[in-house]
Amino acid sequence: MRLLLVRLHRYCGLATALFLFVAGLTGALIAWDQEIDAALNPSFYRANTRGPVLPAWELARRIEAADTRLEVTYLPLGVEAGKALQVRVAPRIDPRTGQHYALDFNQMAVDPATGHVQGRRMWGKVSLARLDLMPFLYELHYTLHAPVIRGFDAGTWLMGIVGIVWLFDCVFALVLSFPSVKSWRKSFAFRWQRGGYALTFDLHRSGGVWIWGILAVVATTSVSMNLSEPVVRPLVSAITTLTPSPPQDPGWMRSGTPGHAPLTRERVTAMASEAARAHRITAPAGALYRVPDSDAYGVGFFAPGHERGDAGLGNAWFYYNASTGKLVGTSIPGEGTVGDVFMQAQFPLHSGRIAGLAGRIVVSAVGLAVAALSVTGVIIWIRKRNARRRGAAVRG
């Protein structure tokens, strides 16, 4: 049995080593992506002028009027003092061709006092330019920038499968790390004075044992981040009740009555704010999300600058169909079934934000540890392979 586990650990480790090395290093950095991005690109984060901030609706109107090829799909409803407003945009359909306009950007930094566009970029493009670096690393972490082939997101699936293999390998490694009840202490020890291969082996085995629980959580949540709909939600639904997510509700995307104008952004936000008060949510409406080419909206509740949540299970979201005026779903931290709360916890756990600043520090350190475990694992395999080859040569 142990020999089988050794082989499984070896092959799983080798198959995922390069992917986990990249994911570990990028994960350590993107735990601080906004802070690093702001330091690299101050003009994309700081407002050029001081003065009263225009209403978010007016800013969106000015952006869309200035470039009729686009629509604002993510609109922050508040902004920190002295900061630029960062909005996401998507191309509209060209009525002449029936195809989307070609845009070379999907994110804009806007001066909230004037509506002046301070910068544009294609978030996630393959580029090491300073403006693109952190979005590039963020996308690299989740998808390796692998292409979408005929609607199939190869990168998302690839990294999701890597997460599944990694999760099983965590179990194999834990069992192999404790070969004997009497010698369990050795599995936590580091032979610092020995150095060389002995220390490399201890860094791999004992290093993994000390942080095994966190590694298992990160591996599990990595699968949830990439394969939530096709894998994780069906598994959770088989164990406990899980409320359908808005994308699964046909009512979210349903068209309204012909000739009936959809609700405005302001009206959708006002309805969501009223519903939030009924749920005793005290945070202000923080952002409005719109599915491109539709009247499906989401309204998030958080203070300016806290769109990813400071701690706990994140922010509350309410989802509306602006054509029908129907509230089609909510995601309120801590509310719902056990399965709902489990799914709410996936991003906060993976990013460390569930424990605030301390959690982000831990996740960043664990990212470096994952990269180190990948390197030491390959070194150990090479050392043992060379030893086997020398032994075979002697016997021959």
C-alpha positions as CSV (number, residue, x, y, z in Angstrom):
1,M,0.0,0.0,0.0
2,R,2.8,2.4,0.9
3,L,4.6,1.7,-2.4
4,L,1.3,2.6,-4.3
5,L,1.0,5.9,-2.3
6,V,4.7,6.7,-3.0
7,R,4.1,6.3,-6.7
8,L,0.8,8.3,-6.6
9,H,2.5,11.1,-4.7
10,R,5.4,11.1,-7.1
11,Y,3.4,11.3,-10.3
12,C,0.8,13.7,-9.0
13,G,3.6,15.9,-7.7
14,L,5.5,15.9,-11.0
15,A,2.3,16.5,-13.0
16,T,1.4,19.5,-11.0
17,A,4.8,20.9,-9.9
18,L,5.2,23.5,-12.6
19,F,1.5,24.7,-12.4
20,L,1.7,24.9,-8.6
21,F,5.0,26.8,-8.7
22,V,3.4,29.4,-11.0
23,A,0.2,29.5,-8.9
24,G,2.1,29.8,-5.7
25,L,4.3,32.7,-6.7
26,T,1.5,34.6,-8.4
27,G,-0.8,33.9,-5.5
28,A,1.7,35.4,-3.1
29,L,1.7,38.5,-5.2
30,I,-2.0,38.9,-6.0
31,A,-2.9,38.7,-2.4
32,W,-1.8,42.4,-2.6
33,D,-2.7,43.1,-6.2
34,Q,-4.5,46.3,-5.6
35,E,-1.8,47.7,-3.4
36,I,1.0,46.8,-5.8
37,D,-1.0,47.9,-8.8
38,A,-1.6,51.3,-7.2
39,A,2.1,51.7,-6.4
40,L,3.0,50.9,-10.0
41,N,0.3,53.0,-11.6
42,P,-0.7,55.9,-9.4
43,S,-2.4,57.7,-12.3
44,F,-4.8,54.9,-12.6
45,Y,-5.8,55.1,-8.9
46,R,-5.5,58.8,-7.9
47,A,-7.9,61.4,-9.1
48,N,-6.4,64.2,-11.1
49,T,-8.6,66.9,-9.6
50,R,-10.1,67.7,-6.3
51,G,-13.7,68.7,-5.9
52,P,-17.2,67.5,-5.4
53,V,-17.8,64.0,-6.8
54,L,-20.4,63.6,-9.5
55,P,-23.1,61.0,-9.0
56,A,-22.2,57.6,-10.3
57,W,-25.1,57.6,-12.8
58,E,-23.9,60.9,-14.3
59,L,-20.3,59.5,-14.6
60,A,-21.7,56.4,-16.4
61,R,-23.8,58.6,-18.7
62,R,-20.8,60.7,-19.6
63,I,-18.6,57.7,-20.3
64,E,-21.2,56.0,-22.6
65,A,-22.0,59.3,-24.3
66,A,-18.3,60.0,-25.0
67,D,-17.9,56.5,-26.6
68,T,-21.1,55.0,-27.9
69,R,-19.3,51.7,-28.7
70,L,-19.3,50.7,-25.1
71,E,-21.6,50.2,-22.1
72,V,-20.5,50.4,-18.4
73,T,-20.9,46.9,-16.9
74,Y,-19.4,47.5,-13.4
75,L,-20.0,50.8,-11.8
76,P,-18.7,51.7,-8.3
77,L,-21.4,53.8,-6.6
78,G,-19.0,55.4,-4.2
79,V,-15.3,56.4,-4.3
80,E,-12.7,57.0,-1.6
81,A,-11.5,60.6,-1.3
82,G,-8.8,61.5,-3.8
83,K,-9.2,58.2,-5.7
84,A,-10.1,57.6,-9.3
85,L,-13.3,55.7,-10.2
86,Q,-12.4,52.3,-11.8
87,V,-15.2,51.1,-14.1
88,R,-15.5,48.0,-16.3
89,V,-16.9,48.3,-19.8
90,A,-17.9,46.0,-22.6
91,P,-18.5,46.6,-26.3
92,R,-22.0,47.1,-27.6
93,I,-23.4,45.4,-30.7
94,D,-22.7,47.3,-33.9
95,P,-26.2,47.6,-35.6
96,R,-24.6,47.6,-39.0
97,T,-22.8,44.3,-38.6
98,G,-24.6,42.6,-35.8
99,Q,-21.3,42.0,-34.1
100,H,-19.7,43.6,-31.1
101,Y,-17.5,46.6,-31.6
102,A,-13.8,45.9,-31.3
103,L,-12.4,47.6,-28.1
104,D,-8.8,47.3,-27.0
105,F,-9.7,48.0,-23.4
106,N,-12.3,46.8,-20.8
107,Q,-11.3,48.9,-17.7
108,M,-11.2,52.7,-17.3
109,A,-10.0,55.0,-14.6
110,V,-12.2,58.1,-14.4
111,D,-11.8,61.3,-12.5
112,P,-15.0,61.3,-10.3
113,A,-15.1,65.1,-10.1
114,T,-15.1,65.7,-13.9
115,G,-15.8,62.4,-15.7
116,H,-12.4,62.8,-17.5
117,V,-10.9,59.4,-18.5
118,Q,-7.5,59.1,-16.9
119,G,-6.5,55.8,-18.3
120,R,-7.7,52.6,-20.1
121,R,-6.4,49.1,-20.2
122,M,-7.4,45.6,-21.2
123,W,-7.6,43.8,-17.8
124,G,-5.8,40.5,-18.0
125,K,-4.0,40.9,-21.4
126,V,-0.7,39.2,-21.9
127,S,1.7,42.0,-21.2
128,L,4.4,42.8,-18.7
129,A,4.0,46.5,-19.1
130,R,3.6,48.3,-15.8
131,L,0.0,49.1,-16.3
132,D,-0.9,45.5,-17.2
133,L,1.4,43.6,-14.9
134,M,-0.9,42.8,-11.9
135,P,-4.0,42.0,-14.0
136,F,-1.7,39.8,-16.1
137,L,-0.5,37.9,-13.0
138,Y,-4.0,37.6,-11.7
139,E,-5.2,36.0,-14.9
140,L,-2.0,33.8,-15.0
141,H,-2.8,32.5,-11.5
142,Y,-6.3,31.3,-12.5
143,T,-6.0,30.3,-16.2
144,L,-2.3,30.5,-17.3
145,H,-3.7,32.6,-20.1
146,A,-4.8,29.5,-21.9
147,P,-7.2,30.3,-24.8
148,V,-11.0,29.8,-24.8
149,I,-11.6,27.3,-27.6
150,R,-15.1,27.3,-29.1
151,G,-16.5,28.4,-25.8
152,F,-14.4,25.9,-23.7
153,D,-12.3,27.8,-21.2
154,A,-9.2,25.5,-21.3
155,G,-7.2,27.5,-18.7
156,T,-9.9,27.5,-16.1
157,W,-10.5,23.8,-16.5
158,L,-6.8,23.0,-16.5
159,M,-6.1,24.8,-13.3
160,G,-9.3,23.4,-11.8
161,I,-8.1,19.9,-12.6
162,V,-4.7,20.7,-11.2
163,G,-6.5,21.7,-8.0
164,I,-8.3,18.4,-7.8
165,V,-5.0,16.4,-8.3
166,W,-3.3,18.6,-5.7
167,L,-6.1,17.9,-3.2
168,F,-5.7,14.2,-3.6
169,D,-1.9,14.5,-3.4
170,C,-2.3,16.4,-0.1
171,V,-3.9,13.2,1.3
172,F,-1.2,11.0,-0.1
173,A,1.6,13.2,1.2
174,L,0.1,13.3,4.7
175,V,-0.1,9.5,5.0
176,L,3.5,9.2,3.7
177,S,4.8,11.8,6.1
178,F,3.9,9.5,9.1
179,P,5.4,6.1,8.3
180,S,5.6,5.2,12.0
181,V,3.7,6.1,15.1
182,K,7.0,6.0,17.1
183,S,8.8,8.4,14.8
184,W,6.1,11.0,14.3
185,R,8.3,13.8,15.7
186,K,10.6,13.4,12.8
187,S,7.8,14.5,10.5
188,F,7.8,17.9,12.1
189,A,11.6,18.4,12.4
190,F,14.1,20.2,10.2
191,R,17.7,19.1,10.1
192,W,19.1,22.6,9.7
193,Q,22.7,21.6,10.6
194,R,22.8,18.8,8.1
195,G,22.0,21.0,5.2
196,G,22.1,19.6,1.7
197,Y,19.7,16.8,0.6
198,A,18.6,16.1,4.2
199,L,17.4,19.6,4.7
200,T,15.8,19.7,1.2
201,F,13.9,16.5,2.2
202,D,12.8,18.0,5.5
203,L,11.7,21.3,3.9
204,H,9.5,19.2,1.6
205,R,8.1,16.8,4.1
206,S,8.0,18.7,7.4
207,G,7.3,22.0,5.7
208,G,4.2,20.4,4.1
209,V,3.1,18.8,7.4
210,W,3.3,22.1,9.4
211,I,1.0,23.9,7.0
212,W,-1.0,20.9,5.7
213,G,-4.4,22.1,6.9
214,I,-4.0,25.4,5.1
215,L,-2.7,23.7,1.9
216,A,-5.8,21.4,1.9
217,V,-8.1,24.5,2.2
218,V,-6.3,26.3,-0.6
219,A,-6.4,23.2,-2.8
220,T,-10.1,22.8,-2.1
221,T,-11.0,26.4,-2.7
222,S,-8.9,26.5,-5.9
223,V,-11.2,23.9,-7.3
224,S,-14.2,26.0,-6.2
225,M,-12.7,29.1,-7.8
226,N,-12.3,27.5,-11.2
227,L,-14.9,24.7,-11.4
228,S,-17.7,26.0,-9.2
229,E,-20.6,25.4,-11.6
230,P,-19.6,22.2,-13.3
231,V,-18.1,20.4,-10.3
232,V,-18.3,21.9,-6.9
233,R,-22.0,23.1,-6.8
234,P,-23.3,19.7,-8.1
235,L,-21.2,17.9,-5.4
236,V,-22.5,20.3,-2.6
237,S,-26.0,19.9,-3.9
238,A,-25.8,16.1,-3.5
239,I,-24.9,16.5,0.2
240,T,-27.0,19.5,1.2
241,T,-29.6,21.9,-0.1
242,L,-28.0,24.6,-2.3
243,T,-29.9,27.7,-3.4
244,P,-29.6,28.2,-7.2
245,S,-27.3,30.9,-8.2
246,P,-28.7,33.8,-10.3
247,P,-27.0,32.6,-13.6
248,Q,-29.0,29.3,-13.1
249,D,-32.3,31.3,-12.8
250,P,-33.8,31.9,-16.3
251,G,-35.7,34.8,-14.7
252,W,-32.5,36.8,-14.4
253,M,-32.0,37.1,-18.1
254,R,-35.7,36.9,-19.2
255,S,-36.8,39.7,-21.6
256,G,-39.5,42.0,-20.4
257,T,-42.8,43.0,-22.1
258,P,-42.2,44.5,-25.6
259,G,-42.3,48.3,-25.6
260,H,-41.8,48.4,-21.8
261,A,-38.7,50.3,-20.9
262,P,-36.4,48.5,-18.4
263,L,-35.7,50.0,-15.0
264,T,-32.9,52.5,-14.9
265,R,-29.7,51.9,-13.0
266,E,-30.9,54.4,-10.3
267,R,-34.2,52.5,-9.9
268,V,-32.6,49.1,-9.6
269,T,-30.2,50.4,-7.0
270,A,-33.0,52.0,-5.0
271,M,-35.0,48.8,-5.0
272,A,-31.9,46.8,-3.9
273,S,-31.2,49.3,-1.2
274,E,-34.8,49.0,0.1
275,A,-34.5,45.2,0.1
276,A,-31.1,45.4,1.9
277,R,-32.6,47.5,4.7
278,A,-35.2,44.9,5.1
279,H,-32.4,42.4,5.7
280,R,-30.7,44.8,8.2
281,I,-27.7,45.4,5.9
282,T,-26.2,48.7,7.0
283,A,-23.4,49.0,4.4
284,P,-24.2,51.4,1.5
285,A,-24.8,50.3,-2.1
286,G,-21.2,50.0,-3.3
287,A,-21.4,48.9,-6.9
288,L,-23.7,48.0,-9.7
289,Y,-22.9,45.1,-12.1
290,R,-24.7,44.6,-15.4
291,V,-24.4,41.5,-17.6
292,P,-23.4,42.8,-21.0
293,D,-26.2,43.1,-23.6
294,S,-28.9,42.4,-21.0
295,D,-31.0,43.9,-18.3
296,A,-29.6,41.5,-15.6
297,Y,-28.1,43.5,-12.7
298,G,-26.4,42.8,-9.4
299,V,-26.1,45.4,-6.6
300,G,-23.3,44.9,-4.0
301,F,-23.3,46.5,-0.6
302,F,-20.0,47.8,0.9
303,A,-18.1,50.9,1.8
304,P,-16.0,52.6,-0.9
305,G,-12.7,50.7,-1.4
306,H,-13.9,47.5,0.1
307,E,-15.4,45.7,-2.9
308,R,-13.6,42.4,-2.0
309,G,-14.7,42.5,1.6
310,D,-12.5,43.2,4.6
311,A,-13.1,40.1,6.6
312,G,-15.6,37.3,7.1
313,L,-17.7,36.0,4.2
314,G,-17.6,39.1,2.0
315,N,-20.3,41.5,0.8
316,A,-24.0,41.1,0.2
317,W,-25.3,41.1,-3.3
318,F,-28.9,41.5,-4.7
319,Y,-29.7,40.4,-8.2
320,Y,-32.5,42.0,-10.3
321,N,-34.0,41.7,-13.8
322,A,-34.5,45.3,-14.9
323,S,-37.0,44.3,-17.6
324,T,-39.4,42.5,-15.2
325,G,-38.4,44.3,-12.0
326,K,-38.0,40.9,-10.3
327,L,-35.6,40.2,-7.5
328,V,-34.2,36.9,-8.7
329,G,-31.7,36.1,-6.0
330,T,-29.5,37.3,-3.1
331,S,-26.1,36.4,-1.6
332,I,-26.0,37.6,2.0
333,P,-23.0,36.5,4.0
334,G,-24.0,34.0,6.6
335,E,-27.5,33.5,5.4
336,G,-29.0,30.6,3.6
337,T,-28.4,26.8,3.8
338,V,-25.2,25.1,5.0
339,G,-24.3,24.7,1.3
340,D,-24.9,28.4,0.6
341,V,-22.6,29.4,3.4
342,F,-20.0,26.9,2.3
343,M,-20.0,28.4,-1.2
344,Q,-19.9,32.0,0.2
345,A,-16.7,31.0,2.1
346,Q,-14.7,29.8,-0.9
347,F,-13.2,33.1,-2.2
348,P,-12.7,34.6,1.4
349,L,-10.8,31.4,2.3
350,H,-8.8,31.2,-0.9
351,S,-7.7,34.8,-0.7
352,G,-7.3,34.8,3.1
353,R,-9.7,37.8,3.4
354,I,-11.9,35.8,5.7
355,A,-9.3,36.7,8.4
356,G,-8.7,40.2,7.2
357,L,-5.1,41.5,6.9
358,A,-3.7,38.6,8.9
359,G,-5.3,36.1,6.5
360,R,-3.8,37.8,3.5
361,I,-0.4,37.7,5.0
362,V,-0.8,33.9,5.7
363,V,-2.0,33.2,2.2
364,S,0.8,35.2,0.7
365,A,3.3,33.2,2.8
366,V,1.6,29.9,1.9
367,G,1.9,30.8,-1.8
368,L,5.7,31.1,-1.4
369,A,5.6,27.8,0.5
370,V,3.7,26.1,-2.3
371,A,6.3,27.2,-4.8
372,A,9.1,25.9,-2.5
373,L,7.4,22.6,-2.0
374,S,7.1,22.2,-5.8
375,V,10.9,22.9,-6.2
376,T,12.0,20.7,-3.4
377,G,9.7,17.9,-4.6
378,V,11.3,17.9,-8.1
379,I,14.8,18.1,-6.5
380,I,14.1,15.0,-4.4
381,W,12.7,13.1,-7.4
382,I,15.8,13.9,-9.5
383,R,18.1,12.9,-6.6
384,K,16.3,9.5,-6.2
385,R,16.1,8.9,-9.9
386,N,19.8,9.4,-10.3
387,A,20.4,7.1,-7.4
388,R,18.2,4.4,-9.0
389,R,20.1,4.8,-12.3
390,R,23.5,4.4,-10.5
391,G,22.3,1.4,-8.7
392,A,21.0,-0.2,-11.9
393,A,24.4,0.5,-13.6
394,V,26.3,-1.2,-10.7
395,R,24.0,-4.2,-10.8
396,G,24.4,-4.4,-14.6
